[in-house]
Amino acid sequence: MNDTVQDLIAAGAALVVGLALGWAVHSAQTRRRRAREQLFFGLPDGSECVLVTHRDSTSAHWSIPRHDALALLGIAAVVENCGAHAEVAPHDTGLQGFGARTEFCVGDPTAHRRLAAHMTNLLPGVAVHQGDETQERGSFTIGGTEYRPEPGEVEYVLLARLTAAEGGRPVFLAAGQRPVTHRAAIRHLVRNRTRLARKYGTQGSFCLLLKIVNSQAYGPDVVEVVADVTKAATSPPSRPRAAHKAD
């Protein structure tokens, strides 16, 4: 066997070993990333979760608003990737208390009973206005500041991950002023899940106020993080200040 053949065999062996090591490293990284994602969403292999939404008030039959349905599809992809199973339930169906299984609660808190109950219990510092001659329906007051929607121009949504007790499964809330904001919040959650898990921990709680800009032109695509309102939202309400205006 001449030197050229030996060199070719050695190079081939090195290539095979390198590919095997690369595959092993990639597989290990994928498993670790999936494990972190499962912890963050509270979705271990084979677990169950519930996706709670409200009915489309414009339909005579049980149906889900288009943007809410697309938001649920985004969640479903995460659930499948974690190896879990999802159930879709309407907001006015009797459900067990939270903590036993992960819950994704998506909708308008002025019409979504389950979401409104979660916000009352877990986010007492957030007031959601039903609408009258002085306040816009769906306006949020957080930490004394009011956030009014300007339909199609500026709308707000709360994105939260909350837990009831140590070791309990989380509940994720996407509480917005229009269905397009719910979809934007879920997209933000899915796209930034790694960064959010790194910042708040795989079992940490947070509540973010997001602003959706010019949804009539851009849909759910232009999203700005207004603030981390976790402390204000989970604290007793304060006296309101002047209404917040879009930049």
C-alpha positions as CSV (number, residue, x, y, z in Angstrom):
1,M,0.0,0.0,0.0
2,N,1.6,3.3,-1.1
3,D,1.6,6.5,0.8
4,T,-1.1,8.1,-1.4
5,V,-3.6,5.3,-0.5
6,Q,-2.7,5.5,3.2
7,D,-3.3,9.2,3.1
8,L,-6.7,8.7,1.4
9,I,-7.7,6.1,4.0
10,A,-6.6,8.4,6.9
11,A,-8.5,11.4,5.4
12,G,-11.6,9.3,4.9
13,A,-11.4,8.0,8.5
14,A,-10.9,11.5,9.8
15,L,-13.9,12.7,7.8
16,V,-16.1,9.9,9.1
17,V,-15.0,10.6,12.7
18,G,-15.6,14.3,12.2
19,L,-19.0,13.8,10.8
20,A,-19.9,11.4,13.7
21,L,-18.7,13.9,16.3
22,G,-20.5,16.8,14.6
23,W,-23.7,14.8,14.5
24,A,-23.3,13.8,18.2
25,V,-22.7,17.4,19.2
26,H,-25.7,18.7,17.1
27,S,-27.9,16.0,18.6
28,A,-26.9,16.9,22.1
29,Q,-27.5,20.6,21.5
30,T,-30.9,19.8,20.0
31,R,-31.9,17.7,23.0
32,R,-30.7,20.4,25.5
33,R,-32.6,23.1,23.5
34,R,-35.8,20.9,23.5
35,A,-35.4,20.2,27.2
36,R,-35.2,23.9,28.0
37,E,-38.2,24.6,25.8
38,Q,-40.2,21.9,27.6
39,L,-39.3,23.4,31.0
40,F,-40.2,26.9,29.8
41,F,-43.6,25.9,28.5
42,G,-44.2,23.2,31.1
43,L,-44.7,20.6,28.4
44,P,-42.7,17.4,29.1
45,D,-43.1,14.5,26.8
46,G,-46.6,13.1,26.7
47,S,-48.1,15.9,28.8
48,E,-51.4,17.6,28.1
49,C,-52.2,21.3,27.8
50,V,-55.3,23.4,27.1
51,L,-55.8,26.2,24.6
52,V,-58.6,28.5,25.7
53,T,-60.2,30.9,23.3
54,H,-63.5,32.7,23.0
55,R,-66.2,32.4,20.4
56,D,-66.5,34.7,17.3
57,S,-69.4,36.9,18.2
58,T,-70.2,37.6,14.5
59,S,-70.9,33.9,13.8
60,A,-74.0,32.0,14.6
61,H,-72.0,28.9,15.2
62,W,-69.1,28.0,17.5
63,S,-66.1,29.4,15.7
64,I,-62.8,31.2,16.5
65,P,-61.8,34.6,15.2
66,R,-59.3,34.3,12.3
67,H,-56.4,35.9,14.1
68,D,-57.0,33.9,17.3
69,A,-57.1,30.7,15.2
70,L,-53.8,31.5,13.7
71,A,-52.4,32.3,17.1
72,L,-53.5,28.9,18.3
73,L,-51.8,27.3,15.3
74,G,-48.6,28.9,16.4
75,I,-49.0,27.4,19.9
76,A,-49.9,24.0,18.4
77,A,-46.5,23.9,16.6
78,V,-44.7,24.5,20.0
79,V,-46.8,21.8,21.7
80,E,-46.0,19.3,19.0
81,N,-42.3,20.1,19.1
82,C,-42.3,19.5,22.9
83,G,-44.0,16.1,22.4
84,A,-47.1,17.1,24.2
85,H,-50.9,17.1,23.4
86,A,-53.3,20.0,23.2
87,E,-57.0,20.4,23.8
88,V,-58.9,23.4,22.5
89,A,-61.6,24.7,24.9
90,P,-64.0,27.6,24.7
91,H,-63.7,30.2,27.5
92,D,-67.2,29.6,28.9
93,T,-66.7,25.8,29.4
94,G,-66.2,24.7,33.0
95,L,-62.4,23.9,33.4
96,Q,-60.4,22.8,36.4
97,G,-58.2,25.3,38.2
98,F,-54.8,26.0,36.7
99,G,-51.5,24.5,37.6
100,A,-52.2,20.9,36.9
101,R,-51.5,21.3,33.2
102,T,-50.1,24.1,31.0
103,E,-52.7,26.6,29.7
104,F,-52.6,29.1,26.9
105,C,-55.4,31.6,27.3
106,V,-55.8,33.9,24.3
107,G,-58.4,36.6,23.7
108,D,-60.1,39.8,24.6
109,P,-60.4,40.1,28.4
110,T,-63.6,42.1,28.1
111,A,-65.3,39.0,26.4
112,H,-63.1,36.0,27.5
113,R,-64.3,34.8,30.9
114,R,-61.4,32.5,31.7
115,L,-58.9,35.2,30.7
116,A,-60.7,37.8,32.8
117,A,-60.6,35.5,35.8
118,H,-56.9,34.8,35.5
119,M,-56.2,38.5,35.2
120,T,-58.2,39.4,38.3
121,N,-56.4,36.7,40.3
122,L,-52.9,36.9,38.9
123,L,-52.7,40.5,37.5
124,P,-54.6,42.6,40.0
125,G,-52.6,45.7,38.9
126,V,-54.2,45.6,35.5
127,A,-57.7,47.2,35.0
128,V,-59.5,46.4,31.7
129,H,-62.2,48.9,30.9
130,Q,-65.5,47.7,29.5
131,G,-66.1,51.1,27.8
132,D,-68.3,54.1,28.5
133,E,-68.5,57.7,27.5
134,T,-65.2,58.5,29.2
135,Q,-63.1,55.4,28.4
136,E,-62.4,53.3,25.3
137,R,-63.6,49.7,25.5
138,G,-60.5,47.5,26.1
139,S,-58.3,50.2,27.4
140,F,-55.7,49.0,30.0
141,T,-54.7,50.8,33.1
142,I,-51.4,49.5,34.5
143,G,-49.5,51.0,37.3
144,G,-51.7,54.1,37.0
145,T,-51.1,54.7,33.3
146,E,-53.9,54.2,30.8
147,Y,-53.2,52.6,27.4
148,R,-56.0,53.3,24.9
149,P,-56.4,51.6,21.6
150,E,-56.4,53.5,18.4
151,P,-57.9,50.8,16.1
152,G,-55.7,50.0,13.1
153,E,-53.0,52.5,14.3
154,V,-51.8,51.6,17.8
155,E,-53.1,48.7,19.9
156,Y,-51.8,47.0,23.0
157,V,-51.6,43.4,24.3
158,L,-50.3,41.8,27.5
159,L,-48.1,38.7,27.2
160,A,-47.6,36.9,30.4
161,R,-46.2,33.7,31.8
162,L,-47.5,33.0,35.3
163,T,-47.6,30.2,37.8
164,A,-49.9,29.6,40.7
165,A,-47.6,27.8,43.1
166,E,-44.2,26.1,43.3
167,G,-44.0,23.2,40.8
168,G,-47.3,24.1,39.1
169,R,-47.6,24.2,35.4
170,P,-47.6,27.8,33.9
171,V,-50.5,29.7,32.3
172,F,-49.6,31.9,29.3
173,L,-51.9,34.9,28.7
174,A,-52.2,36.8,25.5
175,A,-54.7,39.5,26.5
176,G,-55.2,42.1,23.8
177,Q,-57.4,44.9,22.5
178,R,-58.1,43.2,19.1
179,P,-57.6,39.7,17.7
180,V,-54.6,40.8,15.6
181,T,-52.8,41.7,18.9
182,H,-53.3,38.2,20.3
183,R,-51.7,36.8,17.2
184,A,-48.8,39.3,17.5
185,A,-48.3,38.3,21.2
186,I,-48.1,34.6,20.5
187,R,-45.7,35.2,17.6
188,H,-43.5,37.2,19.9
189,L,-43.6,34.5,22.5
190,V,-42.7,31.7,20.0
191,R,-40.0,33.7,18.2
192,N,-38.4,34.9,21.5
193,R,-38.9,31.8,23.7
194,T,-35.2,31.2,24.0
195,R,-34.4,34.8,25.0
196,L,-37.4,34.9,27.4
197,A,-36.3,31.7,29.1
198,R,-32.8,33.0,29.4
199,K,-33.9,36.3,30.9
200,Y,-36.7,35.1,33.2
201,G,-35.6,31.5,33.8
202,T,-37.4,28.3,32.6
203,Q,-39.8,28.6,35.5
204,G,-40.0,32.4,36.0
205,S,-43.0,34.7,35.7
206,F,-43.2,37.8,33.6
207,C,-45.8,40.2,32.1
208,L,-44.9,42.3,29.1
209,L,-46.8,45.1,27.5
210,L,-46.5,45.0,23.7
211,K,-47.6,47.6,21.2
212,I,-48.8,46.7,17.7
213,V,-48.2,49.5,15.3
214,N,-50.3,50.1,12.2
215,S,-52.0,46.8,12.1
216,Q,-54.3,47.9,9.3
217,A,-51.3,48.0,7.0
218,Y,-48.9,45.5,8.6
219,G,-51.1,43.1,10.5
220,P,-49.3,41.5,13.5
221,D,-45.8,42.1,12.1
222,V,-44.7,45.4,13.7
223,V,-44.4,44.8,17.4
224,E,-42.7,46.9,20.1
225,V,-42.0,46.0,23.7
226,V,-43.4,48.9,25.6
227,A,-42.2,47.7,29.1
228,D,-41.8,44.8,31.4
229,V,-44.9,45.5,33.7
230,T,-44.5,42.4,35.8
231,K,-44.2,44.3,39.1
232,A,-47.0,46.8,38.4
233,A,-49.3,44.2,37.0
234,T,-49.0,41.9,40.0
235,S,-49.3,44.7,42.5
236,P,-52.5,46.5,43.7
237,P,-53.6,49.2,41.3
238,S,-52.6,52.8,41.7
239,R,-54.4,56.0,40.8
240,P,-54.6,56.6,37.0
241,R,-52.5,59.2,35.3
242,A,-52.9,60.8,31.9
243,A,-53.7,58.5,28.9
244,H,-50.7,57.1,27.1
245,K,-50.3,58.4,23.5
246,A,-48.6,56.7,20.7
247,D,-45.2,58.0,19.6
